[in-house]
Amino acid sequence: MSWQLRHPVTLGVRLLLVENGKILLVKHTYRPGWFLPGGRPDRGESLAQTARREAHEEAGIETENVELLGIVSHLPSWRSDHVAIFRANSFDRRPCSSREIERVEMFSLNALPDDTSGEALAVLQKLRTEDRGYCIV
């Protein structure tokens, strides 16, 4: 709670990894549900670098090119949370182990797990409904 009070504005990234109609999601050891890989930037790190690093650390993803799709903001009365959503157009997945990640899986976009995070569902819904050149469905 004190961390949240000292940091009323937060910034993070998530990386959308879609291949053959399937999306990569991660399940953390410390909270329930499935999420897009991502996290917070380190000092001196760009958001694109953060997206690539977090995907590597959480899911063994290697990618060179990421594309910024947009920013999702959550603005409750006491803080502002902003998440930059990136997409990797091509990637390789290698085995990895992380104390932070319990499982990494690819799911059909039409059959996501019941406990997919609200944030991931909101990102996918926004991409499905907007007329953009990078629609994923």
C-alpha positions as CSV (number, residue, x, y, z in Angstrom):
1,M,0.0,0.0,0.0
2,S,2.8,2.5,0.8
3,W,4.4,1.8,-2.5
4,Q,1.2,2.7,-4.3
5,L,0.9,5.9,-2.3
6,R,4.5,6.9,-3.1
7,H,4.0,6.1,-6.8
8,P,0.6,7.5,-7.9
9,V,1.6,7.3,-11.6
10,T,2.7,3.9,-12.9
11,L,3.9,2.8,-16.3
12,G,4.3,-0.7,-17.7
13,V,4.3,-2.7,-20.9
14,R,2.6,-5.8,-22.2
15,L,3.5,-7.8,-25.3
16,L,0.9,-9.3,-27.7
17,L,2.3,-12.5,-29.2
18,V,0.0,-14.1,-31.7
19,E,0.8,-16.9,-34.1
20,N,-1.5,-19.1,-36.2
21,G,-4.6,-17.9,-34.4
22,K,-3.1,-18.5,-30.9
23,I,-2.0,-16.0,-28.3
24,L,0.7,-16.5,-25.7
25,L,-0.3,-16.0,-22.1
26,V,1.6,-16.4,-18.8
27,K,0.4,-17.4,-15.4
28,H,2.3,-15.8,-12.5
29,T,3.2,-17.6,-9.3
30,Y,2.0,-14.7,-7.2
31,R,-1.5,-13.8,-8.6
32,P,-4.3,-15.8,-10.2
33,G,-5.2,-15.7,-13.9
34,W,-3.5,-15.5,-17.3
35,F,-1.8,-12.4,-18.6
36,L,0.1,-11.0,-21.5
37,P,3.8,-11.1,-20.7
38,G,5.1,-7.7,-19.5
39,G,6.2,-5.6,-16.6
40,R,7.8,-2.3,-15.6
41,P,10.7,-0.6,-17.3
42,D,14.1,-0.6,-15.7
43,R,16.0,2.7,-15.3
44,G,17.4,3.8,-18.7
45,E,15.3,1.3,-20.6
46,S,12.9,2.2,-23.5
47,L,9.4,0.7,-23.4
48,A,10.2,-1.4,-26.5
49,Q,13.3,-2.7,-24.7
50,T,11.2,-3.5,-21.7
51,A,8.7,-5.4,-23.8
52,R,11.4,-7.5,-25.3
53,R,13.2,-8.1,-22.0
54,E,10.0,-9.1,-20.1
55,A,8.9,-11.5,-22.9
56,H,12.3,-13.1,-22.7
57,E,12.4,-13.4,-18.9
58,E,8.8,-14.6,-18.6
59,A,8.3,-16.8,-21.6
60,G,11.6,-17.4,-23.4
61,I,10.6,-15.2,-26.3
62,E,13.3,-13.8,-28.6
63,T,12.1,-11.0,-30.9
64,E,13.9,-8.0,-32.5
65,N,11.0,-6.0,-33.8
66,V,8.1,-4.8,-31.7
67,E,5.3,-2.4,-32.7
68,L,3.5,-0.1,-30.3
69,L,-0.2,-0.7,-30.7
70,G,-1.4,1.9,-28.1
71,I,-1.7,2.8,-24.4
72,V,-4.3,1.4,-22.0
73,S,-4.9,3.7,-19.0
74,H,-6.6,2.9,-15.8
75,L,-7.4,6.0,-13.8
76,P,-9.0,5.4,-10.4
77,S,-9.3,8.5,-8.3
78,W,-6.0,8.0,-6.3
79,R,-3.6,7.0,-9.0
80,S,-2.9,6.7,-12.8
81,D,-1.8,3.4,-14.3
82,H,-0.6,3.3,-17.9
83,V,0.3,0.2,-19.9
84,A,1.9,0.4,-23.4
85,I,0.8,-2.5,-25.5
86,F,3.3,-3.8,-28.1
87,R,3.0,-6.6,-30.7
88,A,5.8,-8.7,-32.0
89,N,5.3,-9.6,-35.6
90,S,7.7,-12.5,-35.5
91,F,9.3,-14.3,-32.6
92,D,11.0,-17.5,-31.5
93,R,10.2,-19.3,-28.3
94,R,12.9,-21.1,-26.3
95,P,12.5,-23.0,-23.1
96,C,13.0,-20.9,-20.0
97,S,12.4,-21.1,-16.3
98,S,11.4,-18.3,-14.0
99,R,10.5,-18.2,-10.3
100,E,7.9,-15.5,-11.3
101,I,6.1,-17.6,-13.9
102,E,4.2,-20.8,-13.2
103,R,3.1,-21.6,-16.8
104,V,3.4,-20.3,-20.4
105,E,0.9,-21.5,-23.0
106,M,-0.5,-20.6,-26.4
107,F,-4.3,-20.5,-26.5
108,S,-6.7,-20.2,-29.4
109,L,-8.1,-16.7,-29.7
110,N,-11.6,-18.3,-29.7
111,A,-11.0,-20.5,-26.6
112,L,-9.2,-18.4,-23.9
113,P,-9.1,-19.7,-20.4
114,D,-11.9,-18.6,-18.0
115,D,-9.4,-16.9,-15.8
116,T,-7.8,-14.7,-18.5
117,S,-7.1,-11.3,-17.0
118,G,-9.5,-8.4,-17.6
119,E,-6.6,-6.4,-19.0
120,A,-5.8,-9.0,-21.6
121,L,-9.4,-9.4,-22.5
122,A,-9.9,-5.7,-22.9
123,V,-6.8,-5.4,-25.2
124,L,-8.1,-8.2,-27.4
125,Q,-11.6,-6.7,-27.5
126,K,-10.3,-3.3,-28.4
127,L,-8.2,-4.8,-31.2
128,R,-11.2,-6.8,-32.5
129,T,-13.5,-3.8,-32.7
130,E,-11.3,-1.1,-34.0
131,D,-10.6,-0.7,-37.7
132,R,-6.8,-0.9,-37.7
133,G,-4.3,-2.4,-40.1
134,Y,-3.0,-4.8,-37.4
135,C,-6.3,-6.4,-36.3
136,I,-5.4,-9.9,-34.9
137,V,-8.6,-11.8,-35.5
